[in-house]
Amino acid sequence: MRGKKLAGVFMSFMMAAGVLAGCGSASTSGGKDGETIKIGANLELSGGVASYGQSIKEGIDLALEEINKEGIDGKKLELVPFDNKSDAPEAINGATKLITQDKVVAIIGAATSGNTKAQIEIAQSNKIPLLTPSGTAEDVTFKDGKLNDFVFRTCFIDPFQGTVAANYATKELKAKSAAIILDSASDYSKGLAASFKETFKKDGGKIVKEEAFVAKDTDFRAQLTNIKGANPDFVYVPAYYEEVGLIIKQARELGIDVTMMGGEGWDSPKLVELGGKDALNNTLITNSYSPGDKDPKVQEFVKAFKAKYKDKTPDAFNALGYDSAYFLADAIKRAGSTDGEKIQKALAETDGLELVTGKLNLDEKHNPIKSAVILEYVNGEQQFKTKVNP
């Protein structure tokens, strides 16, 4: 198995090198000659965070169904999906295939920051816009003082989420002390934890314990026992649902009954299956959207989604996928072209685009300036608490 994995990484590198050598050869041909405009979707459709990728694709599919009723300049948008299997080398393979073989004009995905970052050099070199619905790490779009000018996102960034959570803990819940348990191998987890910690301290709170784990761990009792011994008022868990469900379940079993909170990485139906409805009571998340928001645009989306997906209530990843498709379609329409550079320019100039997850304005780092919502789990169901503006 190890040999196969190393071989896979080598092949990913070689394929990426081939694409980089092309330096833009695929950027002007995608979708021009046929009756459709091809858009890639490099998503986690299987593997560790498959719930995210599947939800994003559902949202994209609904959006394209709506957009294609009129089309763009007489052409339909065609989605070309690729399953990156929740794996960075596979995300590289996906970007390579979508650009060189499928001739897409842009790529939506990945769901996670790590799998998005794996594609950046390929997208940049070939001048193909890369749009992540939910990659929240700061360095996805801007790193080491340099803008990744072909990379965009539909979601807000990690520092905003962590700040919102810390402010809510101190100002609304009156927490004086907090513990943090994070995934030490995840940029997403570390980013949220860092911003939460900084803001919580600024608000006058004290971090009494910090514990770490790595993805795929299943037993968190040692870390949670240490947290219990520190007796915090509040526990922050910035991680993904696969581990979070077990962390919450085990925390409650150990008698940790204080409020626990995390980010949109919790947002999956699998969380309730893993953690249990009772354990999830008195937990909160920051997120991009809530189906309980009374905004007419949100309710129109919920109605359309339920009609397409047999009364399923859309989650935030559904909404972000849907919005990403509209964000890209709007740019293609304004660009009046399928040329990657012209689409990139139109994406960067987006101003005040009304989407389900809020009005979209971009800052100079291609980060959306938008609101967040806070949701509470009550008997396994998310309930809208409040909306927080940037």
Secondary structure, DSSP 8 states (H G I E B T S, - for coil): -HHHHHHHHHHHHHHHHHHHHHSSTTTTTTTTSSSEEEEEEEE--SSTTHHHHHHHHHHHHHHHHHHTTT-BTTBEEEEEEEE-TT-HHHHHHHHHHHHHTS--SEEE--SSHHHHHTTHHHHHHHT--EEESS---GGGTEETTEE-TTEEESS--HHHHHHHHHHIIIIIS---EEEEEEETT-HHHHHHHHHHHHHHHHTT-EEEEEEEE-TT----HHHHHHHHHH--SEEE--S-HHHHHHHHHHHHHTT--SEEEE-GGG-SHHHHHHH-HHHHTTEEEEES--TT---HHHHHHHHHHHHHTTT----HHHHHHHHHHHHHHHHHHHHTS--HHHHHHHHHT-EEEEETTEEEEB-TTS-B---EEEEEEETTEEEEEEEE--
